[in-house]
């Protein structure tokens, strides 16, 4: 389970099942590392924090974008 800080200062828990699902959807990514980066970014910057309502949508879009980016350029 991963905990991330929300915009209102609350905590959102990302389950192991959700992480495993994202690993299946995005096998080209190190999902746990990417989530760790987002967690750290949100812990030190209040501005980009998300609400409980839209955090999963944001994470999914971020992982999708990372998986579809040509990182060689």
Number of C-alpha atoms within 10 A of each C-alpha: 9 14 14 22 22 19 17 11 13 11 14 16 11 15 12 11 10 12 16 13 12 19 16 12 15 17 10 11 17 13 20 14 10 15 19 14 12 16 17 13 16 18 15 11 11 14 9 13 20 21 17 16 8 9 17 15 11 13 16 14 12 15 19 15 11 15 17 12 9 8 7 4 4
